[in-house]
Amino acid sequence: LTRMGFLGISEATENTVIFSLRADLTADKASEKVTVITSAAFFLVDNKIIMLAAYASEYDSESRESGLAWTQSEVSKWTKDILLANNSTGKGK
C-alpha cells in the first residue's frame, strides 16, 4: 500500500452511509502499481450493523467503466435489496 485516500460519502441517511476509498498498491516484484477503488456501506438490519464492500480497479478498459461508479452503484443496490428483503428501513427496533 503506497497511498490511500477518502473519496467521500455518496449516500447518507439517518441509518445508512455509503463511502468510497482509493488505494494505490504495488502489485508484484516488478513494482507495477495498481489503483483499487473500494465502496462500502454500513447500515442497520434488526439492530445489527451490516457492512458491504465492493472492490474494482480504478478504470476497466474492457467495459470502459469507472471503478468508482460501479462500486458505488452495486453497493447502493445491494444495500437497498437487503433492506427490502428484511422489511427494514435501516432503523433499529
Backbone as numpy.savetxt, mean C-alpha at the origin, in Angstrom:
# Nx Ny Nz CAx CAy CAz Cx Cy Cz
18.98 -1.54 1.62 18.12 -0.37 1.62 19.02 0.86 1.62
18.92 1.64 0.56 19.77 2.82 0.49 19.02 4.11 0.79
17.70 4.09 0.57 16.90 5.28 0.85 15.44 4.89 0.95
14.70 5.56 1.86 13.26 5.32 1.99 12.58 6.67 2.20
11.40 6.82 1.58 10.68 8.07 1.74 9.18 7.86 1.81
8.54 8.71 2.56 7.09 8.69 2.72 6.47 9.44 1.55
5.53 8.82 0.84 4.90 9.44 -0.32 3.56 10.08 0.01
3.11 9.91 1.22 1.88 10.57 1.64 0.72 9.63 1.88
-0.35 10.23 2.35 -1.60 9.51 2.63 -2.52 9.71 1.44
-3.01 8.60 0.87 -3.90 8.71 -0.29 -5.37 8.64 0.10
-5.67 8.02 1.24 -7.05 7.96 1.74 -7.01 7.96 3.26
-7.96 8.66 3.84 -8.06 8.65 5.31 -9.50 8.90 5.71
-9.98 8.07 6.63 -11.28 8.27 7.25 -11.06 8.20 8.75
-12.15 8.21 9.49 -12.04 8.13 10.95 -11.32 6.84 11.39
-11.52 5.75 10.62 -10.99 4.45 11.05 -10.17 3.72 10.00
-9.79 4.41 8.93 -8.99 3.79 7.87 -7.94 4.79 7.40
-6.73 4.30 7.17 -5.70 5.13 6.56 -4.93 4.30 5.54
-4.70 4.89 4.37 -3.90 4.25 3.32 -2.77 5.22 2.98
-1.54 4.71 3.01 -0.37 5.55 2.76 0.63 4.78 1.90
1.61 5.50 1.38 2.60 4.87 0.50 4.02 5.29 0.86
4.95 4.39 0.53 6.38 4.59 0.75 7.14 4.24 -0.52
8.31 4.83 -0.68 9.21 4.51 -1.80 10.54 4.11 -1.19
11.08 2.97 -1.62 12.36 2.51 -1.09 13.30 2.17 -2.24
14.53 2.64 -2.14 15.57 2.28 -3.10 16.41 1.18 -2.47
16.55 0.08 -3.20 17.28 -1.08 -2.72 18.40 -1.44 -3.68
19.44 -2.05 -3.17 20.46 -2.63 -4.02 20.13 -4.11 -4.14
19.84 -4.54 -5.36 19.27 -5.87 -5.58 20.28 -7.00 -5.56
21.49 -6.77 -5.99 22.44 -7.88 -6.07 23.87 -7.37 -5.94
24.81 -8.30 -6.12 26.22 -7.94 -5.98 26.69 -6.96 -7.05
25.97 -6.88 -8.15 26.33 -5.95 -9.23 25.87 -4.53 -8.91
25.31 -4.36 -7.74 24.83 -3.06 -7.26 23.72 -2.48 -8.13
22.93 -3.34 -8.72 21.77 -2.87 -9.48 20.75 -2.31 -8.50
20.33 -1.06 -8.72 19.37 -0.44 -7.83 17.95 -0.70 -8.31
17.09 -0.99 -7.35 15.68 -1.25 -7.62 14.87 -0.32 -6.74
13.83 0.28 -7.31 12.94 1.13 -6.52 11.63 0.39 -6.32
11.25 0.23 -5.07 10.04 -0.49 -4.70 9.04 0.50 -4.09
7.80 0.39 -4.54 6.72 1.19 -3.99 5.86 0.29 -3.11
5.51 0.77 -1.94 4.63 0.05 -1.02 3.46 0.95 -0.68
2.26 0.41 -0.79 1.08 1.09 -0.26 0.48 0.16 0.78
0.06 0.74 1.89 -0.47 -0.06 2.99 -1.72 0.61 3.57
-2.59 -0.23 4.11 -3.80 0.25 4.76 -3.87 -0.32 6.16
-4.32 0.49 7.08 -4.68 0.05 8.43 -6.14 0.40 8.61
-6.94 -0.57 9.09 -8.36 -0.31 9.32 -8.89 -1.28 10.36
-10.09 -1.01 10.87 -10.70 -1.82 11.92 -11.79 -2.74 11.37
-11.76 -3.99 11.81 -12.83 -4.96 11.57 -13.05 -5.70 12.87
-14.24 -5.61 13.42 -14.58 -6.29 14.68 -13.56 -6.00 15.78
-13.23 -4.74 15.95 -12.29 -4.30 16.98 -10.88 -4.84 16.81
-10.55 -5.27 15.62 -9.20 -5.75 15.32 -8.59 -4.85 14.25
-7.32 -4.52 14.42 -6.63 -3.71 13.42 -6.11 -4.64 12.34
-6.49 -4.35 11.12 -6.04 -5.13 9.96 -5.05 -4.27 9.18
-4.00 -4.91 8.67 -3.05 -4.22 7.80 -2.96 -4.98 6.50
-3.08 -4.26 5.40 -2.87 -4.82 4.06 -1.74 -4.06 3.41
-0.95 -4.75 2.60 0.12 -4.05 1.88 0.28 -4.64 0.49
0.64 -3.78 -0.44 0.95 -4.21 -1.81 2.29 -3.59 -2.18
3.10 -4.36 -2.90 4.42 -3.93 -3.32 4.51 -4.00 -4.84
5.22 -3.06 -5.45 5.42 -3.07 -6.89 6.69 -2.30 -7.23
7.21 -2.56 -8.42 8.32 -1.73 -8.88 7.78 -0.34 -9.16
8.67 0.64 -9.20 8.22 2.02 -9.38 7.44 2.21 -10.68
7.90 1.54 -11.74 7.23 1.66 -13.03 7.37 0.33 -13.76
6.26 -0.22 -14.26 6.27 -1.47 -15.01 6.29 -1.13 -16.49
7.42 -1.40 -17.15 7.56 -1.02 -18.55 6.65 -1.84 -19.46
6.30 -3.06 -19.05 5.40 -3.88 -19.87 3.98 -3.34 -19.85
3.44 -3.08 -18.68 2.06 -2.59 -18.58 1.98 -1.07 -18.69
3.16 -0.42 -18.60 3.23 1.04 -18.60 2.41 1.65 -17.47
2.42 0.95 -16.34 1.65 1.40 -15.19 2.57 1.82 -14.06
2.18 2.86 -13.37 2.92 3.33 -12.21 2.70 2.37 -11.04
3.77 2.00 -10.38 3.64 1.15 -9.20 2.86 1.83 -8.10
3.01 3.13 -7.99 2.27 3.88 -6.97 0.77 3.83 -7.24
0.37 4.10 -8.47 -1.06 4.07 -8.82 -1.64 2.68 -8.59
-0.91 1.65 -9.01 -1.42 0.28 -8.88 -1.54 -0.13 -7.41
-0.50 0.10 -6.61 -0.56 -0.33 -5.21 -1.65 0.42 -4.45
-1.79 1.73 -4.69 -2.84 2.50 -4.01 -4.23 1.99 -4.40
-4.42 1.76 -5.67 -5.72 1.28 -6.16 -6.07 -0.09 -5.59
-5.13 -1.01 -5.63 -5.40 -2.37 -5.15 -5.66 -2.40 -3.64
-4.84 -1.69 -2.87 -5.04 -1.66 -1.42 -6.39 -1.03 -1.08
-6.76 0.00 -1.78 -8.06 0.64 -1.55 -9.20 -0.33 -1.86
-9.12 -1.03 -2.98 -10.16 -2.01 -3.34 -10.24 -3.14 -2.31
-9.08 -3.69 -1.92 -9.06 -4.78 -0.95 -9.68 -4.34 0.37
-9.33 -3.13 0.81 -9.87 -2.61 2.06 -11.39 -2.52 1.99
-11.90 -1.93 0.93 -13.35 -1.79 0.77 -14.03 -3.15 0.69
-13.43 -4.11 -0.02 -14.01 -5.46 -0.13 -14.06 -6.16 1.23
-13.01 -6.02 2.01 -12.98 -6.67 3.33 -14.00 -6.02 4.26
-14.09 -4.70 4.25 -15.08 -4.02 5.08 -16.49 -4.43 4.67
-16.76 -4.51 3.38 -18.08 -4.92 2.88 -18.39 -6.37 3.27
-17.42 -7.25 3.11 -17.62 -8.67 3.44 -17.89 -8.88 4.92
-17.42 -7.97 5.74 -17.61 -8.08 7.19 -18.69 -7.15 7.69
-19.48 -6.60 6.78 -20.53 -5.65 7.16 -20.00 -4.63 8.14
-18.86 -4.07 7.84 -18.21 -3.15 8.76 -17.99 -1.80 8.11
-18.11 -0.76 8.89 -17.78 0.58 8.43 -16.35 0.90 8.80
-15.71 -0.03 9.49 -14.36 0.23 10.00 -14.40 0.66 11.45
-15.59 0.89 11.97 -15.72 1.32 13.38 -15.77 0.10 14.28
-15.21 0.22 15.44 -15.28 -0.85 16.43 -16.69 -0.97 16.98
-16.96 -2.09 17.64 -18.30 -2.32 18.23 -18.54 -1.45 19.42
